[in-house]
C-alpha cells in the first residue's frame, strides 16, 4: 500500500477529486494548509499599506491506495493539478505498512 500526500492549489481540488473518482479512488482526506516553497510568499496591499504574506493557502490531499494503483493516482493528480505556474504544489509517495478498518477489523488492502 502507498500513502500519497499531495499539496495543491485550492481551486484545483474539485477537478482533482473528480479525476480520482474516475479512476476508482473513493477515499480521500483533505486539509486546508499554509506554506511556501520557491515562491516565498508575496506582497499585498491593504488600506494603502503593503504587507508580506509569507504562507500561501494550499490544500493537502491524503490518499491510501494499493501499490498497483499508486502510479496512476500520482499521474492523475499531477496532470489535473498542473497549471504550469510556480506554486502548483508537490506530491509525496510513502510506503504504508498497514491499514485497519476500525468498524470491521479488516486489514491491508481490504481496509482501504
Biopython code that builds the backbone (N, CA, C, O; Angstrom):
import numpy as np
from Bio.PDB.StructureBuilder import StructureBuilder

atoms = [
    (1, "UNK", "N", (0.842, -1.181, 0.000)),
    (1, "UNK", "CA", (0.000, 0.000, 0.000)),
    (1, "UNK", "C", (0.883, 1.238, 0.000)),
    (1, "UNK", "O", (2.015, 1.221, 0.484)),
    (2, "UNK", "N", (0.334, 2.316, -0.557)),
    (2, "UNK", "CA", (1.037, 3.591, -0.606)),
    (2, "UNK", "C", (0.153, 4.682, -0.023)),
    (2, "UNK", "O", (-1.067, 4.679, -0.184)),
    (3, "UNK", "N", (0.814, 5.627, 0.667)),
    (3, "UNK", "CA", (0.151, 6.839, 1.131)),
    (3, "UNK", "C", (0.632, 7.946, 0.216)),
    (3, "UNK", "O", (1.830, 8.222, 0.141)),
    (4, "UNK", "N", (-0.291, 8.577, -0.477)),
    (4, "UNK", "CA", (0.036, 9.681, -1.375)),
    (4, "UNK", "C", (-0.409, 10.966, -0.705)),
    (4, "UNK", "O", (-1.582, 11.131, -0.368)),
    (5, "UNK", "N", (0.534, 11.875, -0.515)),
    (5, "UNK", "CA", (0.235, 13.200, 0.021)),
    (5, "UNK", "C", (0.492, 14.200, -1.093)),
    (5, "UNK", "O", (1.584, 14.240, -1.659)),
    (6, "UNK", "N", (-0.499, 14.996, -1.403)),
    (6, "UNK", "CA", (-0.371, 15.991, -2.463)),
    (6, "UNK", "C", (-0.752, 17.354, -1.909)),
    (6, "UNK", "O", (-1.792, 17.510, -1.270)),
    (7, "UNK", "N", (0.100, 18.337, -2.162)),
    (7, "UNK", "CA", (-0.179, 19.720, -1.793)),
    (7, "UNK", "C", (-0.497, 20.436, -3.097)),
    (7, "UNK", "O", (0.349, 20.513, -3.988)),
    (8, "UNK", "N", (-1.724, 20.965, -3.214)),
    (8, "UNK", "CA", (-2.150, 21.586, -4.470)),
    (8, "UNK", "C", (-2.802, 22.944, -4.200)),
    (8, "UNK", "O", (-3.062, 23.311, -3.054)),
    (9, "UNK", "N", (-3.055, 23.673, -5.279)),
    (9, "UNK", "CA", (-3.766, 24.944, -5.170)),
    (9, "UNK", "C", (-5.238, 24.661, -4.868)),
    (9, "UNK", "O", (-5.820, 23.738, -5.437)),
    (10, "UNK", "N", (-5.845, 25.451, -3.975)),
    (10, "UNK", "CA", (-7.223, 25.167, -3.548)),
    (10, "UNK", "C", (-8.252, 25.115, -4.681)),
    (10, "UNK", "O", (-9.186, 24.316, -4.625)),
    (11, "UNK", "N", (-8.093, 25.950, -5.700)),
    (11, "UNK", "CA", (-9.105, 25.979, -6.755)),
    (11, "UNK", "C", (-9.064, 24.735, -7.645)),
    (11, "UNK", "O", (-9.958, 24.545, -8.469)),
    (12, "UNK", "N", (-8.050, 23.889, -7.495)),
    (12, "UNK", "CA", (-7.934, 22.659, -8.276)),
    (12, "UNK", "C", (-8.548, 21.451, -7.560)),
    (12, "UNK", "O", (-8.604, 20.363, -8.133)),
    (13, "UNK", "N", (-9.002, 21.623, -6.332)),
    (13, "UNK", "CA", (-9.478, 20.499, -5.527)),
    (13, "UNK", "C", (-10.610, 19.719, -6.187)),
    (13, "UNK", "O", (-10.525, 18.496, -6.300)),
    (14, "UNK", "N", (-11.660, 20.394, -6.622)),
    (14, "UNK", "CA", (-12.808, 19.688, -7.203)),
    (14, "UNK", "C", (-12.415, 18.920, -8.464)),
    (14, "UNK", "O", (-12.869, 17.796, -8.683)),
    (15, "UNK", "N", (-11.585, 19.524, -9.275)),
    (15, "UNK", "CA", (-11.136, 18.887, -10.514)),
    (15, "UNK", "C", (-10.319, 17.625, -10.210)),
    (15, "UNK", "O", (-10.504, 16.591, -10.852)),
    (16, "UNK", "N", (-9.422, 17.716, -9.232)),
    (16, "UNK", "CA", (-8.600, 16.565, -8.848)),
    (16, "UNK", "C", (-9.471, 15.475, -8.239)),
    (16, "UNK", "O", (-9.301, 14.297, -8.554)),
    (17, "UNK", "N", (-10.399, 15.855, -7.372)),
    (17, "UNK", "CA", (-11.294, 14.880, -6.737)),
    (17, "UNK", "C", (-12.096, 14.114, -7.783)),
    (17, "UNK", "O", (-12.215, 12.891, -7.705)),
    (18, "UNK", "N", (-12.648, 14.830, -8.762)),
    (18, "UNK", "CA", (-13.428, 14.184, -9.822)),
    (18, "UNK", "C", (-12.563, 13.242, -10.653)),
    (18, "UNK", "O", (-13.002, 12.146, -11.004)),
    (19, "UNK", "N", (-11.344, 13.656, -10.969)),
    (19, "UNK", "CA", (-10.439, 12.818, -11.759)),
    (19, "UNK", "C", (-10.067, 11.551, -10.996)),
    (19, "UNK", "O", (-9.981, 10.475, -11.587)),
    (20, "UNK", "N", (-9.843, 11.670, -9.685)),
    (20, "UNK", "CA", (-9.523, 10.495, -8.878)),
    (20, "UNK", "C", (-10.712, 9.540, -8.797)),
    (20, "UNK", "O", (-10.531, 8.323, -8.833)),
    (21, "UNK", "N", (-11.924, 10.082, -8.688)),
    (21, "UNK", "CA", (-13.123, 9.237, -8.679)),
    (21, "UNK", "C", (-13.250, 8.456, -9.982)),
    (21, "UNK", "O", (-13.674, 7.300, -9.973)),
    (22, "UNK", "N", (-12.889, 9.072, -11.089)),
    (22, "UNK", "CA", (-12.985, 8.417, -12.402)),
    (22, "UNK", "C", (-12.059, 7.209, -12.521)),
    (22, "UNK", "O", (-12.370, 6.269, -13.252)),
    (23, "UNK", "N", (-10.920, 7.219, -11.811)),
    (23, "UNK", "CA", (-10.013, 6.069, -11.882)),
    (23, "UNK", "C", (-10.251, 5.073, -10.751)),
    (23, "UNK", "O", (-9.492, 4.117, -10.595)),
    (24, "UNK", "N", (-11.304, 5.296, -9.962)),
    (24, "UNK", "CA", (-11.703, 4.323, -8.951)),
    (24, "UNK", "C", (-11.224, 4.595, -7.543)),
    (24, "UNK", "O", (-11.335, 3.724, -6.680)),
    (25, "UNK", "N", (-10.696, 5.778, -7.284)),
    (25, "UNK", "CA", (-10.264, 6.114, -5.922)),
    (25, "UNK", "C", (-11.414, 6.821, -5.229)),
    (25, "UNK", "O", (-11.851, 7.891, -5.653)),
    (26, "UNK", "N", (-11.899, 6.206, -4.153)),
    (26, "UNK", "CA", (-13.086, 6.723, -3.475)),
    (26, "UNK", "C", (-12.761, 7.454, -2.183)),
    (26, "UNK", "O", (-13.470, 8.391, -1.815)),
    (27, "UNK", "N", (-11.708, 7.048, -1.487)),
    (27, "UNK", "CA", (-11.401, 7.636, -0.194)),
    (27, "UNK", "C", (-10.318, 8.690, -0.294)),
    (27, "UNK", "O", (-9.276, 8.466, -0.910)),
    (28, "UNK", "N", (-10.566, 9.842, 0.315)),
    (28, "UNK", "CA", (-9.600, 10.938, 0.282)),
    (28, "UNK", "C", (-9.795, 11.792, 1.535)),
    (28, "UNK", "O", (-10.923, 12.018, 1.972)),
    (29, "UNK", "N", (-8.705, 12.254, 2.097)),
    (29, "UNK", "CA", (-8.758, 13.172, 3.230)),
    (29, "UNK", "C", (-8.192, 14.503, 2.763)),
    (29, "UNK", "O", (-7.132, 14.546, 2.137)),
    (30, "UNK", "N", (-8.889, 15.583, 3.062)),
    (30, "UNK", "CA", (-8.491, 16.913, 2.608)),
    (30, "UNK", "C", (-8.306, 17.829, 3.814)),
    (30, "UNK", "O", (-9.151, 17.878, 4.709)),
    (31, "UNK", "N", (-7.189, 18.553, 3.823)),
    (31, "UNK", "CA", (-6.911, 19.528, 4.881)),
    (31, "UNK", "C", (-6.533, 20.854, 4.247)),
    (31, "UNK", "O", (-5.852, 20.891, 3.222)),
    (32, "UNK", "N", (-6.978, 21.942, 4.863)),
    (32, "UNK", "CA", (-6.524, 23.257, 4.424)),
    (32, "UNK", "C", (-5.219, 23.543, 5.159)),
    (32, "UNK", "O", (-5.163, 23.484, 6.387)),
    (33, "UNK", "N", (-4.173, 23.853, 4.399)),
    (33, "UNK", "CA", (-2.852, 24.098, 4.978)),
    (33, "UNK", "C", (-2.285, 25.394, 4.417)),
    (33, "UNK", "O", (-2.817, 25.952, 3.457)),
    (34, "UNK", "N", (-1.207, 25.865, 5.020)),
    (34, "UNK", "CA", (-0.499, 27.041, 4.526)),
    (34, "UNK", "C", (0.980, 26.717, 4.471)),
    (34, "UNK", "O", (1.487, 25.963, 5.300)),
    (35, "UNK", "N", (1.666, 27.280, 3.505)),
    (35, "UNK", "CA", (3.096, 27.043, 3.407)),
    (35, "UNK", "C", (3.683, 27.830, 2.255)),
    (35, "UNK", "O", (2.995, 28.619, 1.607)),
    (36, "UNK", "N", (4.963, 27.606, 2.007)),
    (36, "UNK", "CA", (5.606, 28.226, 0.860)),
    (36, "UNK", "C", (6.783, 27.378, 0.435)),
    (36, "UNK", "O", (7.329, 26.599, 1.215)),
    (37, "UNK", "N", (7.154, 27.542, -0.801)),
    (37, "UNK", "CA", (8.318, 26.864, -1.353)),
    (37, "UNK", "C", (9.173, 27.907, -2.026)),
    (37, "UNK", "O", (9.602, 28.873, -1.395)),
    (38, "UNK", "N", (9.420, 27.715, -3.294)),
    (38, "UNK", "CA", (10.244, 28.655, -4.041)),
    (38, "UNK", "C", (9.613, 30.026, -4.179)),
    (38, "UNK", "O", (10.321, 31.023, -4.319)),
    (39, "UNK", "N", (8.292, 30.089, -4.142)),
    (39, "UNK", "CA", (7.631, 31.377, -4.356)),
    (39, "UNK", "C", (7.806, 32.329, -3.178)),
    (39, "UNK", "O", (7.650, 33.539, -3.344)),
    (40, "UNK", "N", (8.124, 31.815, -1.997)),
    (40, "UNK", "CA", (8.443, 32.616, -0.811)),
    (40, "UNK", "C", (7.375, 33.644, -0.440)),
    (40, "UNK", "O", (7.702, 34.705, 0.092)),
    (41, "UNK", "N", (6.127, 33.350, -0.706)),
    (41, "UNK", "CA", (5.062, 34.289, -0.365)),
    (41, "UNK", "C", (4.953, 35.413, -1.378)),
    (41, "UNK", "O", (5.562, 35.366, -2.447)),
    (42, "UNK", "N", (4.175, 36.419, -1.030)),
    (42, "UNK", "CA", (4.006, 37.562, -1.925)),
    (42, "UNK", "C", (3.599, 38.790, -1.112)),
    (42, "UNK", "O", (3.251, 38.681, 0.063)),
    (43, "UNK", "N", (3.647, 39.965, -1.756)),
    (43, "UNK", "CA", (3.281, 41.217, -1.106)),
    (43, "UNK", "C", (1.870, 41.603, -1.520)),
    (43, "UNK", "O", (1.518, 41.505, -2.696)),
    (44, "UNK", "N", (1.061, 42.040, -0.563)),
    (44, "UNK", "CA", (-0.295, 42.506, -0.848)),
    (44, "UNK", "C", (-0.467, 43.917, -0.318)),
    (44, "UNK", "O", (0.296, 44.379, 0.530)),
    (45, "UNK", "N", (-1.480, 44.589, -0.834)),
    (45, "UNK", "CA", (-1.787, 45.947, -0.420)),
    (45, "UNK", "C", (-3.103, 45.934, 0.337)),
    (45, "UNK", "O", (-4.103, 45.434, -0.179)),
    (46, "UNK", "N", (-3.126, 46.479, 1.565)),
    (46, "UNK", "CA", (-4.343, 46.534, 2.357)),
    (46, "UNK", "C", (-4.446, 47.918, 2.969)),
    (46, "UNK", "O", (-3.592, 48.323, 3.757)),
    (47, "UNK", "N", (-5.497, 48.644, 2.604)),
    (47, "UNK", "CA", (-5.729, 50.010, 3.093)),
    (47, "UNK", "C", (-4.499, 50.899, 2.912)),
    (47, "UNK", "O", (-4.127, 51.674, 3.793)),
    (48, "UNK", "N", (-3.893, 50.759, 1.752)),
    (48, "UNK", "CA", (-2.763, 51.613, 1.416)),
    (48, "UNK", "C", (-1.431, 51.173, 1.975)),
    (48, "UNK", "O", (-0.411, 51.796, 1.684)),
    (49, "UNK", "N", (-1.409, 50.128, 2.761)),
    (49, "UNK", "CA", (-0.150, 49.655, 3.344)),
    (49, "UNK", "C", (0.225, 48.307, 2.729)),
    (49, "UNK", "O", (-0.630, 47.439, 2.553)),
    (50, "UNK", "N", (1.493, 48.141, 2.408)),
    (50, "UNK", "CA", (1.973, 46.869, 1.894)),
    (50, "UNK", "C", (2.312, 45.936, 3.048)),
    (50, "UNK", "O", (2.836, 46.369, 4.074)),
    (51, "UNK", "N", (2.017, 44.679, 2.878)),
    (51, "UNK", "CA", (2.441, 43.689, 3.852)),
    (51, "UNK", "C", (2.753, 42.383, 3.116)),
    (51, "UNK", "O", (2.222, 42.114, 2.039)),
    (52, "UNK", "N", (3.616, 41.593, 3.720)),
    (52, "UNK", "CA", (4.069, 40.352, 3.104)),
    (52, "UNK", "C", (3.240, 39.187, 3.613)),
    (52, "UNK", "O", (3.061, 39.020, 4.819)),
    (53, "UNK", "N", (2.739, 38.389, 2.695)),
    (53, "UNK", "CA", (2.035, 37.159, 3.033)),
    (53, "UNK", "C", (3.052, 36.030, 2.875)),
    (53, "UNK", "O", (3.342, 35.600, 1.759)),
    (54, "UNK", "N", (3.595, 35.549, 4.004)),
    (54, "UNK", "CA", (4.640, 34.526, 3.970)),
    (54, "UNK", "C", (4.104, 33.143, 3.608)),
    (54, "UNK", "O", (4.756, 32.389, 2.885)),
    (55, "UNK", "N", (2.937, 32.819, 4.103)),
    (55, "UNK", "CA", (2.401, 31.485, 3.896)),
    (55, "UNK", "C", (1.212, 31.541, 2.947)),
    (55, "UNK", "O", (0.252, 32.280, 3.166)),
    (56, "UNK", "N", (1.299, 30.750, 1.900)),
    (56, "UNK", "CA", (0.279, 30.709, 0.859)),
    (56, "UNK", "C", (-0.733, 29.608, 1.194)),
    (56, "UNK", "O", (-0.329, 28.503, 1.556)),
    (57, "UNK", "N", (-2.048, 29.884, 1.081)),
    (57, "UNK", "CA", (-3.052, 28.845, 1.337)),
    (57, "UNK", "C", (-2.963, 27.735, 0.283)),
    (57, "UNK", "O", (-2.888, 28.005, -0.916)),
    (58, "UNK", "N", (-2.973, 26.507, 0.745)),
    (58, "UNK", "CA", (-2.942, 25.322, -0.115)),
    (58, "UNK", "C", (-3.915, 24.299, 0.428)),
    (58, "UNK", "O", (-4.498, 24.488, 1.496)),
    (59, "UNK", "N", (-4.088, 23.218, -0.307)),
    (59, "UNK", "CA", (-4.912, 22.100, 0.123)),
    (59, "UNK", "C", (-4.029, 20.857, 0.118)),
    (59, "UNK", "O", (-3.287, 20.614, -0.833)),
    (60, "UNK", "N", (-4.117, 20.076, 1.189)),
    (60, "UNK", "CA", (-3.340, 18.836, 1.285)),
    (60, "UNK", "C", (-4.295, 17.656, 1.152)),
    (60, "UNK", "O", (-5.269, 17.540, 1.895)),
    (61, "UNK", "N", (-4.000, 16.784, 0.194)),
    (61, "UNK", "CA", (-4.773, 15.569, -0.015)),
    (61, "UNK", "C", (-3.981, 14.389, 0.533)),
    (61, "UNK", "O", (-2.770, 14.305, 0.331)),
    (62, "UNK", "N", (-4.651, 13.490, 1.217)),
    (62, "UNK", "CA", (-4.038, 12.248, 1.684)),
    (62, "UNK", "C", (-4.880, 11.099, 1.154)),
    (62, "UNK", "O", (-6.082, 11.020, 1.407)),
    (63, "UNK", "N", (-4.222, 10.205, 0.412)),
    (63, "UNK", "CA", (-4.925, 9.112, -0.249)),
    (63, "UNK", "C", (-4.143, 7.828, -0.005)),
    (63, "UNK", "O", (-2.927, 7.799, -0.193)),
    (64, "UNK", "N", (-4.823, 6.777, 0.407)),
    (64, "UNK", "CA", (-4.201, 5.467, 0.560)),
    (64, "UNK", "C", (-4.695, 4.588, -0.576)),
    (64, "UNK", "O", (-5.898, 4.439, -0.790)),
    (65, "UNK", "N", (-3.735, 4.003, -1.310)),
    (65, "UNK", "CA", (-4.084, 3.165, -2.465)),
    (65, "UNK", "C", (-3.256, 1.884, -2.448)),
    (65, "UNK", "O", (-2.209, 1.811, -1.805)),
    (66, "UNK", "N", (-3.745, 0.885, -3.163)),
    (66, "UNK", "CA", (-2.969, -0.338, -3.371)),
    (66, "UNK", "C", (-1.769, -0.001, -4.244)),
    (66, "UNK", "O", (-1.818, 0.938, -5.038)),
    (67, "UNK", "N", (-0.699, -0.763, -4.100)),
    (67, "UNK", "CA", (0.544, -0.499, -4.832)),
    (67, "UNK", "C", (0.328, -0.357, -6.340)),
    (67, "UNK", "O", (0.909, 0.526, -6.972)),
    (68, "UNK", "N", (-0.502, -1.220, -6.910)),
    (68, "UNK", "CA", (-0.694, -1.204, -8.364)),
    (68, "UNK", "C", (-1.454, 0.032, -8.869)),
    (68, "UNK", "O", (-1.410, 0.335, -10.062)),
    (69, "UNK", "N", (-2.139, 0.736, -7.984)),
    (69, "UNK", "CA", (-2.895, 1.926, -8.379)),
    (69, "UNK", "C", (-2.133, 3.228, -8.104)),
    (69, "UNK", "O", (-2.564, 4.298, -8.534)),
    (70, "UNK", "N", (-1.009, 3.142, -7.395)),
    (70, "UNK", "CA", (-0.280, 4.338, -6.963)),
    (70, "UNK", "C", (0.215, 5.193, -8.131)),
    (70, "UNK", "O", (0.020, 6.409, -8.126)),
    (71, "UNK", "N", (0.844, 4.586, -9.118)),
    (71, "UNK", "CA", (1.397, 5.345, -10.244)),
    (71, "UNK", "C", (0.294, 6.065, -11.012)),
    (71, "UNK", "O", (0.466, 7.212, -11.425)),
    (72, "UNK", "N", (-0.835, 5.394, -11.203)),
    (72, "UNK", "CA", (-1.959, 6.005, -11.916)),
    (72, "UNK", "C", (-2.540, 7.173, -11.123)),
    (72, "UNK", "O", (-2.907, 8.197, -11.700)),
    (73, "UNK", "N", (-2.623, 7.020, -9.801)),
    (73, "UNK", "CA", (-3.141, 8.090, -8.951)),
    (73, "UNK", "C", (-2.221, 9.315, -8.998)),
    (73, "UNK", "O", (-2.693, 10.447, -9.102)),
    (74, "UNK", "N", (-0.915, 9.083, -8.922)),
    (74, "UNK", "CA", (0.047, 10.186, -8.965)),
    (74, "UNK", "C", (-0.030, 10.915, -10.300)),
    (74, "UNK", "O", (-0.048, 12.145, -10.338)),
    (75, "UNK", "N", (-0.075, 10.162, -11.394)),
    (75, "UNK", "CA", (-0.174, 10.773, -12.725)),
    (75, "UNK", "C", (-1.456, 11.583, -12.863)),
    (75, "UNK", "O", (-1.449, 12.670, -13.441)),
    (76, "UNK", "N", (-2.557, 11.056, -12.332)),
    (76, "UNK", "CA", (-3.847, 11.754, -12.390)),
    (76, "UNK", "C", (-3.791, 13.067, -11.625)),
    (76, "UNK", "O", (-4.249, 14.095, -12.122)),
    (77, "UNK", "N", (-3.231, 13.040, -10.414)),
    (77, "UNK", "CA", (-3.114, 14.268, -9.617)),
    (77, "UNK", "C", (-2.222, 15.270, -10.329)),
    (77, "UNK", "O", (-2.560, 16.449, -10.430)),
    (78, "UNK", "N", (-1.086, 14.800, -10.821)),
    (78, "UNK", "CA", (-0.134, 15.683, -11.496)),
    (78, "UNK", "C", (-0.750, 16.344, -12.720)),
    (78, "UNK", "O", (-0.637, 17.558, -12.895)),
    (79, "UNK", "N", (-1.394, 15.559, -13.560)),
    (79, "UNK", "CA", (-1.991, 16.104, -14.783)),
    (79, "UNK", "C", (-3.140, 17.060, -14.497)),
    (79, "UNK", "O", (-3.306, 18.058, -15.199)),
    (80, "UNK", "N", (-3.927, 16.768, -13.480)),
    (80, "UNK", "CA", (-5.113, 17.561, -13.170)),
    (80, "UNK", "C", (-4.780, 18.845, -12.413)),
    (80, "UNK", "O", (-5.398, 19.881, -12.659)),
    (81, "UNK", "N", (-3.819, 18.794, -11.501)),
    (81, "UNK", "CA", (-3.499, 19.952, -10.658)),
    (81, "UNK", "C", (-2.537, 20.929, -11.329)),
    (81, "UNK", "O", (-2.341, 22.040, -10.836)),
    (82, "UNK", "N", (-1.944, 20.530, -12.434)),
    (82, "UNK", "CA", (-0.908, 21.346, -13.078)),
    (82, "UNK", "C", (-1.499, 22.567, -13.785)),
    (82, "UNK", "O", (-2.427, 22.455, -14.587)),
    (83, "UNK", "N", (-0.933, 23.742, -13.464)),
    (83, "UNK", "CA", (-1.286, 24.968, -14.189)),
    (83, "UNK", "C", (-0.098, 25.472, -14.994)),
    (83, "UNK", "O", (-0.248, 26.312, -15.881)),
    (84, "UNK", "N", (1.088, 24.951, -14.679)),
    (84, "UNK", "CA", (2.299, 25.387, -15.362)),
    (84, "UNK", "C", (2.941, 26.609, -14.734)),
    (84, "UNK", "O", (3.921, 27.140, -15.256)),
    (85, "UNK", "N", (2.390, 27.057, -13.612)),
    (85, "UNK", "CA", (2.933, 28.243, -12.934)),
    (85, "UNK", "C", (3.524, 27.844, -11.593)),
    (85, "UNK", "O", (3.209, 26.785, -11.051)),
    (86, "UNK", "N", (4.378, 28.697, -11.070)),
    (86, "UNK", "CA", (5.023, 28.419, -9.787)),
    (86, "UNK", "C", (3.954, 28.262, -8.700)),
    (86, "UNK", "O", (2.947, 28.969, -8.690)),
    (87, "UNK", "N", (4.200, 27.319, -7.789)),
    (87, "UNK", "CA", (3.255, 27.093, -6.700)),
    (87, "UNK", "C", (2.212, 26.035, -6.977)),
    (87, "UNK", "O", (1.243, 25.917, -6.226)),
    (88, "UNK", "N", (2.386, 25.251, -8.053)),
    (88, "UNK", "CA", (1.418, 24.189, -8.351)),
    (88, "UNK", "C", (1.374, 23.120, -7.267)),
    (88, "UNK", "O", (0.345, 22.469, -7.084)),
    (89, "UNK", "N", (2.476, 22.931, -6.549)),
    (89, "UNK", "CA", (2.460, 22.002, -5.428)),
    (89, "UNK", "C", (3.447, 20.870, -5.557)),
    (89, "UNK", "O", (4.337, 20.890, -6.408)),
    (90, "UNK", "N", (3.277, 19.875, -4.692)),
    (90, "UNK", "CA", (4.157, 18.707, -4.631)),
    (90, "UNK", "C", (3.316, 17.469, -4.359)),
    (90, "UNK", "O", (2.211, 17.541, -3.822)),
    (91, "UNK", "N", (3.886, 16.322, -4.752)),
    (91, "UNK", "CA", (3.270, 15.030, -4.452)),
    (91, "UNK", "C", (4.336, 14.180, -3.771)),
    (91, "UNK", "O", (5.463, 14.076, -4.256)),
    (92, "UNK", "N", (3.972, 13.572, -2.639)),
    (92, "UNK", "CA", (4.871, 12.691, -1.911)),
    (92, "UNK", "C", (4.250, 11.299, -1.869)),
    (92, "UNK", "O", (3.054, 11.160, -1.615)),
    (93, "UNK", "N", (5.057, 10.269, -2.117)),
    (93, "UNK", "CA", (4.586, 8.887, -2.091)),
    (93, "UNK", "C", (5.350, 8.149, -1.003)),
    (93, "UNK", "O", (6.579, 8.078, -1.037)),
    (94, "UNK", "N", (4.619, 7.600, -0.036)),
    (94, "UNK", "CA", (5.234, 6.893, 1.084)),
    (94, "UNK", "C", (4.720, 5.457, 1.124)),
    (94, "UNK", "O", (3.558, 5.198, 0.810)),
    (95, "UNK", "N", (5.580, 4.541, 1.505)),
    (95, "UNK", "CA", (5.141, 3.162, 1.715)),
    (95, "UNK", "C", (4.337, 3.105, 3.008)),
    (95, "UNK", "O", (4.690, 3.733, 4.007)),
    (96, "UNK", "N", (3.269, 2.353, 2.969)),
    (96, "UNK", "CA", (2.385, 2.241, 4.125)),
    (96, "UNK", "C", (2.426, 0.804, 4.626)),
    (96, "UNK", "O", (2.155, -0.133, 3.876)),
    (97, "UNK", "N", (2.762, 0.642, 5.876)),
    (97, "UNK", "CA", (2.951, -0.698, 6.428)),
    (97, "UNK", "C", (1.637, -1.437, 6.625)),
    (97, "UNK", "O", (1.539, -2.617, 6.290)),
    (98, "UNK", "N", (0.628, -0.766, 7.163)),
    (98, "UNK", "CA", (-0.620, -1.444, 7.486)),
    (98, "UNK", "C", (-1.769, -0.451, 7.541)),
    (98, "UNK", "O", (-1.571, 0.731, 7.825)),
    (99, "UNK", "N", (-2.966, -0.941, 7.267)),
    (99, "UNK", "CA", (-4.198, -0.163, 7.415)),
    (99, "UNK", "C", (-5.227, -1.067, 8.085)),
    (99, "UNK", "O", (-5.296, -2.263, 7.800)),
    (100, "UNK", "N", (-6.019, -0.490, 8.970)),
    (100, "UNK", "CA", (-7.048, -1.253, 9.674)),
    (100, "UNK", "C", (-8.358, -0.464, 9.629)),
    (100, "UNK", "O", (-8.398, 0.709, 9.999)),
    (101, "UNK", "N", (-9.426, -1.121, 9.174)),
    (101, "UNK", "CA", (-10.745, -0.500, 9.220)),
    (101, "UNK", "C", (-11.301, -0.725, 10.621)),
    (101, "UNK", "O", (-11.482, -1.867, 11.045)),
    (102, "UNK", "N", (-11.566, 0.340, 11.324)),
    (102, "UNK", "CA", (-11.969, 0.252, 12.733)),
    (102, "UNK", "C", (-13.286, -0.507, 12.899)),
    (102, "UNK", "O", (-13.414, -1.337, 13.799)),
    (103, "UNK", "N", (-14.257, -0.228, 12.040)),
    (103, "UNK", "CA", (-15.588, -0.820, 12.194)),
    (103, "UNK", "C", (-15.564, -2.338, 12.095)),
    (103, "UNK", "O", (-16.201, -3.017, 12.901)),
    (104, "UNK", "N", (-14.826, -2.893, 11.103)),
    (104, "UNK", "CA", (-14.864, -4.335, 10.851)),
    (104, "UNK", "C", (-13.602, -5.072, 11.258)),
    (104, "UNK", "O", (-13.620, -6.296, 11.391)),
    (105, "UNK", "N", (-12.516, -4.358, 11.457)),
    (105, "UNK", "CA", (-11.253, -5.004, 11.788)),
    (105, "UNK", "C", (-10.496, -5.487, 10.562)),
    (105, "UNK", "O", (-9.444, -6.113, 10.698)),
    (106, "UNK", "N", (-11.012, -5.208, 9.355)),
    (106, "UNK", "CA", (-10.307, -5.605, 8.126)),
    (106, "UNK", "C", (-8.936, -4.957, 8.087)),
    (106, "UNK", "O", (-8.738, -3.849, 8.584)),
    (107, "UNK", "N", (-7.990, -5.676, 7.483)),
    (107, "UNK", "CA", (-6.626, -5.160, 7.421)),
    (107, "UNK", "C", (-6.099, -5.191, 6.002)),
    (107, "UNK", "O", (-6.606, -5.913, 5.143)),
    (108, "UNK", "N", (-5.053, -4.380, 5.774)),
    (108, "UNK", "CA", (-4.399, -4.350, 4.477)),
    (108, "UNK", "C", (-5.269, -3.751, 3.398)),
    (108, "UNK", "O", (-6.011, -2.798, 3.637)),
    (109, "UNK", "N", (-5.171, -4.329, 2.185)),
    (109, "UNK", "CA", (-5.927, -3.799, 1.044)),
    (109, "UNK", "C", (-7.435, -3.820, 1.258)),
    (109, "UNK", "O", (-8.150, -2.964, 0.739)),
    (110, "UNK", "N", (-7.921, -4.798, 2.023)),
    (110, "UNK", "CA", (-9.377, -4.870, 2.293)),
    (110, "UNK", "C", (-9.858, -3.676, 3.099)),
    (110, "UNK", "O", (-11.026, -3.297, 3.010)),
    (111, "UNK", "N", (-8.968, -3.079, 3.885)),
    (111, "UNK", "CA", (-9.335, -1.942, 4.740)),
    (111, "UNK", "C", (-9.454, -0.646, 3.955)),
    (111, "UNK", "O", (-10.098, 0.302, 4.405)),
    (112, "UNK", "N", (-8.831, -0.607, 2.775)),
    (112, "UNK", "CA", (-8.916, 0.641, 2.003)),
    (112, "UNK", "C", (-9.977, 0.516, 0.942)),
    (112, "UNK", "O", (-10.205, 1.459, 0.184)),
]
sb = StructureBuilder()
sb.init_structure("model")
sb.init_model(0)
sb.init_chain("A")
sb.init_seg("    ")
for serial, (resi, resn, name, xyz) in enumerate(atoms, 1):
    if name == "N":
        sb.init_residue(resn, " ", resi, " ")
    sb.init_atom(name, np.array(xyz, "f"), 0.0, 1.0, " ", f" {name:<3s}", serial, name[0])
structure = sb.get_structure()
